[in-house]
Amino acid sequence: MASASSATPDTLPAWQTLKHHAETLQHVHLKTLFGTEPSRWESFTRQVAGLTLDLSKQRWDDDTLEHLFTLASEAGVPSAIEALLSGKRVNVSENRPALHTALRLPDDATLEVEGEDIVAAVHESLAQMERLVSRLHAGQWRGATGKPIRHVVNLGVGGSDLGPLMVTHALADFRPKDIHPVEVHFASTMDGSQLADYLSRLNPETTIFVLSSKSFTTIDTLSNANTAREWLLSRLTQHGATPISAELVVRQHFIGVSASPEKMTEWGIADDHQLTFWEWVGGRYSLWGTIGLPIALVVGMANFREFLAGAHAMDRHFAEAEMAENLPVLLALAGIWNVNFLDIRAHSILPYDGRLEYFAAYLEQLEMESNGKSVTRQGQPINYSTCPVLWGQLGPNAQHAFYQLLHQGTQPVVCDFIAPLKRYDEVEDPDTRRHLKTQHRLALANCFAQSRVLMLGDDALEDDGPRPEHKRYRGNQPSTTVLLDQLTPATLGSLIALYEHKVFVQAVIWDINPFDQWGVELGKQIATDTQKIIDHEGDLSRMDASSKGLIEAFWASEQE
Ligand SMILES: O=P(O)(O)OC[C@H]1O[C@H](O)[C@H](O)[C@@H](O)[C@@H]1O
């Protein structure tokens, strides 16, 4: 990876060239770039795997791209891609590969990792998942009192929640017909509020829980699972005339998904209700395997396989395309240019399709947990920026909320607009279809208008009369637009893989490890210490004045 040599990226020749080049472009407005280069759409747009990536509204020109390609070469991007996909130990701090791409290899592929072909094992885990899905879809999975299961609540957090939540919401239209209806829900927060809501509404006889945790040690998930188990036991063991054993209740109402079968067994998950995966799948990259169980439950296994195939198409493109044609590389380079050379450190994700409601939340983890790092892979502190602050919301709603800042605030922000070209063809009633298609056109018009206004500012108005200062838009905010031919399991798979690989390429250039998250660990450790003190089992006097005050306020509230 970067570093065939041990040079940090800011000492590479292309980095220096880009710094000088940025000075020449720093004050060139985007509208000037469009004025002087009318063929920017042709120059900066690429299409692959059902996606169109429009990078023409980035504040760059052909020379910028050439210098960025040189930077990527000097940083070792091509060999790093090879190392990632072939299963080298790219996660250096945990000394293991990062093989989420292996989860979407077709079954006739082979991938030998450290002497072992892992493709057969991957497909066996999918087959095992399929068996559970089929039982639930056939109405053959019965709860402890004998009733078929109607509700599945996924208990997980971070990577064991955000990916499945995002995808099940995005692909809800793809539910198979003619199956026993099973509704999927998600509870992640450790405070129990989401879970409490489900427990107040769902029938324990027809509800099962998926305990989804790579490590099977995450307190958030385990505390939700313990509450769910108590709820089931108190409702079901005394149900009817004959008592039902606690063992049967836990057996019939819990599935476990984890990289630690021992811990699942210890918790009480029955062997045949355990789905496993591997340490070499990072949590935030785990939706492609058994952690994707809720996705398969919503869309069916055939669509789940289409989803994997879409991601695999992007993997092949990533592996094979030249840098100048390579969508993930181009998207990554746009980010590097913005963060490190134009000093734009805020990035907004704006889908114009309600089905992508959770896409920004998913990307927040993917990008910021992966690349929110400040030491090199060799452990040296770095003195250049890495991951920008990334946040987002459905674009149409954000227009009525934070777009004001994008248009007239003082922060430079880069935006990703995401929208499907085709929508609503499947709506049966012709009148409703016509109205919904009009709404789709409205959404696209807004999506295209916003990126244009961000680029041109008030020059987007044809009537160029004088405007008072408070109505001036300066424009010049760069953006990317990603169009999906339509939102399908396959194109969503490609879209996610596009961002995964973008994150990887940026990490290579920044010379950081995108596959660990040590910063999260410290918080967990300190929370455990703090909980002891809150529970009167630790030494309050060790605490700083603020933390002490907060704990005392809580204790005082308990006395009221
Ligand atoms: O799947 P789990 O082991 O429960 O982990 C859930 C989440 O916990 C964390 O704190 C990590 O930062 C995430 O990367 C992970 O996805």
The ligand as an SDF file (V2000), in Angstrom:
LIG
                    3D

 16 16  0  0  0  0  0  0  0  0999 V2000
  -20.7860   -6.4150   15.4820 O   0  0  0  0  0  0  0  0  0  0  0  0
  -20.2480   -5.9920   16.7830 P   0  0  0  0  0  0  0  0  0  0  0  0
  -19.0160   -6.7640   17.1870 O   0  0  0  0  0  0  0  0  0  0  0  0
  -21.2950   -6.0020   17.8520 O   0  0  0  0  0  0  0  0  0  0  0  0
  -19.7670   -4.5200   16.6240 O   0  0  0  0  0  0  0  0  0  0  0  0
  -20.6380   -3.4750   16.3480 C   0  0  0  0  0  0  0  0  0  0  0  0
  -19.8970   -2.1980   16.1320 C   0  0  0  0  0  0  0  0  0  0  0  0
  -19.2120   -1.9190   17.3290 O   0  0  0  0  0  0  0  0  0  0  0  0
  -18.1820   -1.0460   17.3450 C   0  0  0  0  0  0  0  0  0  0  0  0
  -17.9990   -0.2970   18.4150 O   0  0  0  0  0  0  0  0  0  0  0  0
  -17.3530   -0.7870   16.1590 C   0  0  0  0  0  0  0  0  0  0  0  0
  -16.8470    0.5130   16.1790 O   0  0  0  0  0  0  0  0  0  0  0  0
  -18.1090   -1.0200   14.8860 C   0  0  0  0  0  0  0  0  0  0  0  0
  -17.1980   -1.1110   13.8320 O   0  0  0  0  0  0  0  0  0  0  0  0
  -18.9370   -2.2720   14.9630 C   0  0  0  0  0  0  0  0  0  0  0  0
  -19.6320   -2.4290   13.7530 O   0  0  0  0  0  0  0  0  0  0  0  0
  1  2  2  0
  2  3  1  0
  2  4  1  0
  2  5  1  0
  5  6  1  0
  6  7  1  0
  7  8  1  0
  7 15  1  0
  8  9  1  0
  9 10  1  0
  9 11  1  0
 11 12  1  0
 11 13  1  0
 13 14  1  0
 13 15  1  0
 15 16  1  0
M  END
$$$$
